[in-house]
Amino acid sequence: SEVGVYGGGNMFPSIKINNKKLIGMKNFNEIERLLIKEGFVIKYKDVGGEVARKLTLSRLTGNISLEYVKLENI
């Protein structure tokens, strides 16, 4: 099955793990590993960066729209 993965943004730039890896990317790396292990194909991916994302799913079409939200607007 094909999946989309979104998120993993650097919501809290001052927080790092072991002064190296940002929490959002660590989360993404783990979900990517698990999805691949379970046989999923990541068809769509929008991860990382210093932005928040707002996803909207159409229940009629199954389409997903993606909007970037500035962190100061959260």
Accessible surface in RSA format (square Angstrom, percent):
REM  Atomic radii and reference values for relative SASA: ProtOr
REM  Chains: A
REM  Algorithm: Lee & Richards
REM  Probe-radius: 1.40
REM  Slices: 20
REM RES _ NUM      All-atoms   Total-Side   Main-Chain    Non-polar    All polar
REM                ABS   REL    ABS   REL    ABS   REL    ABS   REL    ABS   REL
RES SER A   1   104.70  88.5  56.73  75.7  47.96 110.5  29.96  63.8  74.74 104.7
RES GLU A   2   108.77  62.4  80.80  61.1  27.97  66.6  26.69  51.6  82.08  67.0
RES VAL A   3    37.00  24.3  28.95  26.2   8.04  19.4  36.99  32.1   0.01   0.0
RES GLY A   4    34.12  42.1   0.00   N/A  34.12  42.1   2.69   7.4  31.43  70.4
RES VAL A   5    16.41  10.8  13.79  12.5   2.62   6.3  16.41  14.3   0.00   0.0
RES TYR A   6    58.31  27.2  28.60  16.3  29.72  77.3  17.45  13.1  40.86  50.4
RES GLY A   7    19.84  24.5   0.00   N/A  19.84  24.5  19.84  54.5   0.00   0.0
RES GLY A   8    23.51  29.0   0.00   N/A  23.51  29.0   6.75  18.5  16.76  37.5
RES GLY A   9    10.06  12.4   0.00   N/A  10.06  12.4   0.65   1.8   9.41  21.1
RES ASN A  10    15.15  10.4  12.66  12.2   2.49   6.0   5.23  12.6   9.92   9.6
RES MET A  11    71.06  36.8  57.88  38.3  13.18  31.4  52.74  44.8  18.32  24.3
RES PHE A  12   134.41  67.2 128.46  79.6   5.95  15.5 130.88  79.4   3.53  10.1
RES PRO A  13    67.09  48.9  58.75  53.6   8.35  30.3  58.90  48.6   8.19  50.9
RES SER A  14   109.83  92.8  71.76  95.8  38.07  87.7  57.30 122.0  52.53  73.6
RES ILE A  15    84.23  47.9  79.02  58.9   5.21  12.6  82.57  59.5   1.66   4.5
RES LYS A  16   107.31  52.4  82.60  50.7  24.71  58.8  28.80  25.9  78.51  83.6
RES ILE A  17    54.74  31.1  50.94  38.0   3.79   9.1  53.87  38.8   0.86   2.3
RES ASN A  18   125.66  86.7  97.63  94.3  28.02  67.5  30.94  74.5  94.72  91.5
RES ASN A  19   137.38  94.7 116.79 112.9  20.59  49.6  25.00  60.2 112.38 108.6
RES LYS A  20   170.04  83.0 144.40  88.6  25.64  61.1  94.07  84.7  75.96  80.9
RES LYS A  21    95.70  46.7  90.13  55.3   5.57  13.3  55.63  50.1  40.07  42.7
RES LEU A  22    45.46  25.3  43.86  31.4   1.60   4.0  43.86  30.8   1.60   4.3
RES ILE A  23    71.83  40.9  70.06  52.2   1.77   4.3  70.06  50.4   1.77   4.8
RES GLY A  24    10.31  12.7   0.00   N/A  10.31  12.7   6.92  19.0   3.39   7.6
RES MET A  25    59.49  30.8  59.42  39.3   0.08   0.2  57.95  49.3   1.54   2.0
RES LYS A  26    99.34  48.5  98.26  60.3   1.08   2.6  42.47  38.2  56.88  60.6
RES ASN A  27    91.08  62.8  83.98  81.2   7.10  17.1  25.92  62.4  65.16  63.0
RES PHE A  28    14.41   7.2  10.84   6.7   3.57   9.3  14.16   8.6   0.25   0.7
RES ASN A  29    55.13  38.0  49.59  47.9   5.55  13.4  23.71  57.1  31.42  30.4
RES GLU A  30    80.07  46.0  78.06  59.1   2.02   4.8  42.07  81.4  38.01  31.0
RES ILE A  31    73.41  41.8  72.00  53.6   1.41   3.4  72.79  52.4   0.63   1.7
RES GLU A  32    46.29  26.6  46.29  35.0   0.00   0.0   4.25   8.2  42.04  34.3
RES ARG A  33   123.92  52.0 115.60  58.9   8.32  19.8  71.53  97.8  52.39  31.8
RES LEU A  34    66.90  37.3  66.61  47.7   0.29   0.7  66.85  47.0   0.04   0.1
RES LEU A  35    30.07  16.7  29.60  21.2   0.47   1.2  30.07  21.1   0.00   0.0
RES ILE A  36   106.56  60.6  96.57  71.9   9.99  24.1  96.77  69.7   9.79  26.6
RES LYS A  37   145.58  71.0 109.36  67.1  36.22  86.2  70.88  63.8  74.69  79.6
RES GLU A  38   120.59  69.2  92.26  69.8  28.33  67.5  31.88  61.7  88.72  72.4
RES GLY A  39    53.14  65.5   0.00   N/A  53.14  65.5  35.45  97.3  17.69  39.6
RES PHE A  40    74.04  37.0  67.82  42.0   6.23  16.2  67.93  41.2   6.11  17.5
RES VAL A  41    89.10  58.6  85.81  77.7   3.29   7.9  89.10  77.4   0.00   0.0
RES ILE A  42    39.24  22.3  12.46   9.3  26.78  64.5  12.46   9.0  26.78  72.7
RES LYS A  43   112.03  54.7  82.46  50.6  29.57  70.4  45.68  41.1  66.35  70.7
RES TYR A  44   120.99  56.5 117.82  67.0   3.17   8.3  91.01  68.4  29.98  37.0
RES LYS A  45   118.28  57.7  83.36  51.1  34.93  83.2  41.10  37.0  77.18  82.2
RES ASP A  46    32.69  22.9  27.52  27.4   5.17  12.2  10.24  24.1  22.45  22.4
RES VAL A  47    37.93  25.0  13.21  12.0  24.72  59.6  13.21  11.5  24.72  67.0
RES GLY A  48     7.09   8.7   0.00   N/A   7.09   8.7   6.39  17.5   0.70   1.6
RES GLY A  49    50.21  61.9   0.00   N/A  50.21  61.9  35.47  97.3  14.73  33.0
RES GLU A  50   109.46  62.8  91.20  69.0  18.27  43.5  28.89  55.9  80.58  65.8
RES VAL A  51    45.83  30.2  45.38  41.1   0.45   1.1  45.38  39.4   0.45   1.2
RES ALA A  52    12.60  11.6   9.64  14.9   2.96   6.7  12.60  17.7   0.00   0.0
RES ARG A  53    44.97  18.9  12.29   6.3  32.68  77.8   5.42   7.4  39.56  24.0
RES LYS A  54   113.39  55.3 108.47  66.6   4.93  11.7  60.49  54.4  52.90  56.4
RES LEU A  55    79.78  44.4  50.44  36.1  29.34  73.8  50.52  35.5  29.27  78.8
RES THR A  56    74.20  52.8  69.67  70.6   4.53  10.8  57.92  77.8  16.28  24.6
RES LEU A  57   108.82  60.6  87.54  62.6  21.28  53.5  87.54  61.5  21.28  57.3
RES SER A  58    41.11  34.7  31.81  42.4   9.30  21.4  30.82  65.6  10.30  14.4
RES ARG A  59   228.59  96.0 190.99  97.4  37.60  89.5  72.89  99.6 155.69  94.4
RES LEU A  60   175.90  98.0 141.66 101.3  34.24  86.1 143.86 101.0  32.04  86.2
RES THR A  61    92.56  65.8  57.85  58.6  34.71  82.7  65.43  87.9  27.13  41.0
RES GLY A  62    47.85  59.0   0.00   N/A  47.85  59.0  27.92  76.6  19.93  44.6
RES ASN A  63   101.11  69.7  95.36  92.2   5.74  13.8  26.36  63.4  74.74  72.2
RES ILE A  64    83.89  47.7  51.68  38.5  32.21  77.6  52.01  37.4  31.89  86.5
RES SER A  65    67.17  56.8  61.03  81.5   6.14  14.1  51.01 108.6  16.16  22.6
RES LEU A  66    61.80  34.4  28.86  20.6  32.94  82.8  29.28  20.6  32.52  87.5
RES GLU A  67    97.11  55.8  92.56  70.0   4.55  10.8  37.43  72.4  59.68  48.7
RES TYR A  68   120.65  56.3  98.40  56.0  22.25  57.9  78.82  59.2  41.82  51.6
RES VAL A  69    34.64  22.8  31.09  28.2   3.54   8.5  34.64  30.1   0.00   0.0
RES LYS A  70   136.13  66.4 130.40  80.0   5.73  13.6  77.95  70.2  58.19  62.0
RES LEU A  71    49.46  27.5  36.64  26.2  12.82  32.2  36.74  25.8  12.72  34.2
RES GLU A  72   138.14  79.3 100.77  76.2  37.37  89.0  64.22 124.2  73.93  60.4
RES ASN A  73   106.63  73.5  71.94  69.5  34.69  83.5  21.97  52.9  84.67  81.8
RES ILE A  74   124.86  71.1  63.68  47.4  61.18 147.5  90.18  64.9  34.68  94.1
END  Absolute sums over single chains surface
CHAIN  1 A     5857.2       4572.0       1285.1       3343.8       2513.4
END  Absolute sums over all chains
TOTAL          5857.2       4572.0       1285.1       3343.8       2513.4
